[in-house]
């Protein structure tokens, strides 16, 4: 999926084993669900849950999700970069 640049397939294969032991009522778990409901094609906790990220196929959808999240939340929109061979896969 990474070699082919297939964002949907990459997002479908993302996982974080800490999510298996994270209580449903945590903010991280709720935020993953929120990101997906706002149009992310994938969303996961990062590390042990200190942050959450969403993957969006469309910049406009990402900006709409950004605006929908609470103003007091620290949030960022990051843009992908391309790398020339060799890469990390």
Secondary structure by P-SEA (a helix, b strand, c coil): ccccccaaaaaaacccccccccccccaaaaaaaaaaaacccbbbbcccccbbbbbbccaaaaaaaaaacccccbbbbbbbbbbcccccc
